[in-house]
Amino acid sequence: MSSSRHLTMAVLAALLVVGLGGLLLVWPSYRELAEINRQTEVLRDKGENHHVQVRSIANLKTELDRTRDQIASELKLIPDSPDVADVMRILSKPLDGVHVHDQTFRSGNTREAVPGGDVSVRVQPLTVEIEGRFGAIFDLIVAVESMQRLVRIGSLRVECDHRPDNYDWRVAKATIVLEAVYNDAFGEVP
């Protein structure tokens, strides 16, 4: 065999080895690159989906906050005791002689909250008599309505003396009968 033939065979063998080696090295890398591209597409789709989910979660959070606000404003707690002293403390106005001239509280006998209803839910009546400017009376009503516990206004009477000899016609007298609702969990009979 001639040396040129050996050289040709050697070059062909080298090319074959380089080609097979390159194929063996490149092909797995090519497959790995194709898999990475596929995973990138999947992640991109998930990312786009993620934006939709984030918007959906933001909408749900807004709805949850709105529902919590509604519950806080519309639903009131029903405690296990009437705790009239706390109600009186919250509703007491300072007697300043300008806005509030007089204020008294009288507690009544407990009774069922709903006649013929659940006997464990009871009310403790509390009569508030206040004399002063209408703004102070209105503030008292707002304070009742904004309490976190359930206190109903059973009745409300406001009078204003418009007689000519009245020294201050802006003074009104109000009688408000409140009902502090509570759950008599232990079934104590009044």
PLY file of the C-alpha trace (Angstrom):
ply
format ascii 1.0
element vertex 190
property float x
property float y
property float z
element edge 189
property int vertex1
property int vertex2
end_header
0.00 0.00 0.00
1.27 3.27 -0.87
1.84 6.06 1.52
-0.74 8.26 -0.19
-3.30 5.57 0.33
-2.30 5.32 3.99
-2.54 9.01 4.27
-5.99 9.03 2.69
-7.12 6.21 4.94
-5.69 7.97 7.95
-7.40 11.21 7.00
-10.69 9.36 6.38
-10.31 7.51 9.67
-9.57 10.77 11.47
-12.55 12.43 9.82
-14.71 9.46 10.76
-13.48 9.59 14.38
-13.96 13.38 14.55
-17.38 13.12 12.88
-18.57 10.30 15.16
-17.07 11.99 18.21
-18.62 15.29 17.27
-21.95 13.56 16.62
-21.75 11.77 19.94
-20.93 15.06 21.71
-23.19 17.41 19.74
-26.29 15.23 19.51
-26.89 15.00 23.30
-26.28 18.73 23.59
-28.72 19.36 20.76
-31.35 17.16 22.45
-30.73 18.97 25.75
-31.05 22.32 24.01
-34.34 21.22 22.42
-35.64 20.10 25.85
-34.58 23.41 27.40
-36.42 25.28 24.63
-39.55 23.17 25.27
-39.37 23.87 29.02
-38.87 27.57 28.30
-42.07 27.61 26.28
-43.93 25.81 29.07
-42.62 28.31 31.64
-43.50 31.23 29.37
-47.07 29.90 29.12
-47.17 29.47 32.88
-45.84 33.00 33.30
-48.62 34.38 31.14
-51.06 32.28 33.13
-49.45 33.63 36.30
-50.35 37.21 35.33
-53.97 36.16 34.87
-53.89 34.39 38.24
-52.34 37.43 39.95
-55.12 39.63 38.57
-57.68 37.07 39.69
-56.15 36.96 43.18
-56.14 40.77 43.34
-59.84 40.81 42.39
-60.58 38.16 45.02
-58.67 40.16 47.65
-60.67 43.27 46.79
-63.90 41.29 47.06
-62.76 39.78 50.38
-61.94 43.24 51.79
-65.33 44.56 50.66
-67.08 41.56 52.26
-65.13 42.04 55.52
-66.13 45.72 55.58
-69.75 44.76 54.97
-69.64 42.18 57.77
-68.04 44.68 60.13
-70.67 47.32 59.38
-73.75 45.10 59.20
-73.13 42.21 61.56
-72.74 42.90 65.25
-71.36 40.74 68.03
-73.74 39.20 70.55
-71.83 38.89 73.82
-72.51 36.39 76.62
-73.57 39.09 79.09
-75.51 42.36 78.80
-72.52 44.38 80.12
-74.70 47.46 80.57
-71.87 49.30 82.36
-69.76 49.18 79.18
-72.69 50.40 77.07
-73.22 53.29 79.52
-69.49 54.11 79.47
-69.44 54.28 75.67
-72.62 56.38 75.45
-71.95 58.80 78.33
-71.52 62.39 77.20
-69.76 65.05 79.28
-72.22 67.40 80.98
-70.86 70.70 79.74
-74.01 72.83 80.09
-73.77 73.82 76.44
-74.17 70.67 74.36
-75.40 68.31 77.09
-77.32 69.68 80.08
-78.37 66.39 81.68
-78.09 62.68 81.00
-79.41 59.70 82.96
-79.40 55.94 82.42
-81.95 53.47 83.82
-81.70 49.72 83.45
-84.83 47.58 83.08
-85.66 43.89 83.48
-84.21 41.41 81.01
-86.53 39.60 78.61
-86.43 37.42 75.49
-85.00 39.21 72.49
-87.70 37.72 70.26
-90.87 36.62 72.05
-91.34 32.93 71.32
-87.88 32.73 69.76
-84.61 31.36 71.06
-84.87 31.77 74.84
-81.10 32.01 75.29
-80.96 35.28 73.33
-82.12 38.02 75.68
-82.16 41.81 75.88
-81.30 44.12 78.74
-83.33 47.34 78.35
-81.51 50.57 79.07
-83.35 53.89 79.02
-81.24 56.93 78.23
-82.68 60.37 78.94
-80.64 63.24 77.59
-81.24 66.97 77.53
-79.09 69.13 75.31
-78.59 70.27 71.76
-79.89 68.10 68.98
-76.34 67.46 67.74
-75.47 65.77 71.05
-78.62 63.63 70.83
-77.79 62.69 67.25
-74.19 61.85 68.26
-75.58 59.50 70.92
-77.70 57.69 68.31
-74.70 57.41 65.98
-72.64 56.01 68.88
-75.31 53.33 69.48
-75.36 52.36 65.82
-71.56 52.24 65.55
-71.06 49.93 68.54
-69.45 46.60 67.70
-71.95 44.69 69.78
-75.65 44.42 68.96
-77.63 47.17 70.68
-81.09 47.86 69.28
-82.99 51.12 69.57
-86.38 50.04 70.92
-87.93 53.51 70.90
-86.91 57.11 70.47
-88.74 60.26 71.50
-87.35 63.77 70.99
-89.12 66.91 72.21
-88.21 70.53 71.79
-89.89 73.31 73.81
-90.77 76.18 71.47
-92.62 78.30 74.07
-91.81 81.99 73.95
-90.59 81.98 77.54
-88.09 79.18 76.83
-84.64 80.65 77.36
-82.95 78.35 74.82
-85.17 76.81 72.14
-82.17 74.85 70.80
-82.31 72.51 73.81
-84.13 69.24 73.16
-85.06 66.38 75.45
-84.79 62.80 74.22
-85.77 59.48 75.71
-84.11 56.54 73.99
-84.91 52.97 75.00
-82.02 50.71 74.06
-81.91 46.94 74.14
-78.49 45.38 74.75
-78.78 41.94 73.11
-76.81 39.11 74.68
-76.64 35.32 74.55
-77.54 33.88 77.93
-75.42 30.79 77.29
-75.85 29.44 80.81
-79.63 29.74 80.72
-79.90 31.97 83.77
-83.51 32.88 84.32
-84.00 36.52 85.37
0 1
1 2
2 3
3 4
4 5
5 6
6 7
7 8
8 9
9 10
10 11
11 12
12 13
13 14
14 15
15 16
16 17
17 18
18 19
19 20
20 21
21 22
22 23
23 24
24 25
25 26
26 27
27 28
28 29
29 30
30 31
31 32
32 33
33 34
34 35
35 36
36 37
37 38
38 39
39 40
40 41
41 42
42 43
43 44
44 45
45 46
46 47
47 48
48 49
49 50
50 51
51 52
52 53
53 54
54 55
55 56
56 57
57 58
58 59
59 60
60 61
61 62
62 63
63 64
64 65
65 66
66 67
67 68
68 69
69 70
70 71
71 72
72 73
73 74
74 75
75 76
76 77
77 78
78 79
79 80
80 81
81 82
82 83
83 84
84 85
85 86
86 87
87 88
88 89
89 90
90 91
91 92
92 93
93 94
94 95
95 96
96 97
97 98
98 99
99 100
100 101
101 102
102 103
103 104
104 105
105 106
106 107
107 108
108 109
109 110
110 111
111 112
112 113
113 114
114 115
115 116
116 117
117 118
118 119
119 120
120 121
121 122
122 123
123 124
124 125
125 126
126 127
127 128
128 129
129 130
130 131
131 132
132 133
133 134
134 135
135 136
136 137
137 138
138 139
139 140
140 141
141 142
142 143
143 144
144 145
145 146
146 147
147 148
148 149
149 150
150 151
151 152
152 153
153 154
154 155
155 156
156 157
157 158
158 159
159 160
160 161
161 162
162 163
163 164
164 165
165 166
166 167
167 168
168 169
169 170
170 171
171 172
172 173
173 174
174 175
175 176
176 177
177 178
178 179
179 180
180 181
181 182
182 183
183 184
184 185
185 186
186 187
187 188
188 189
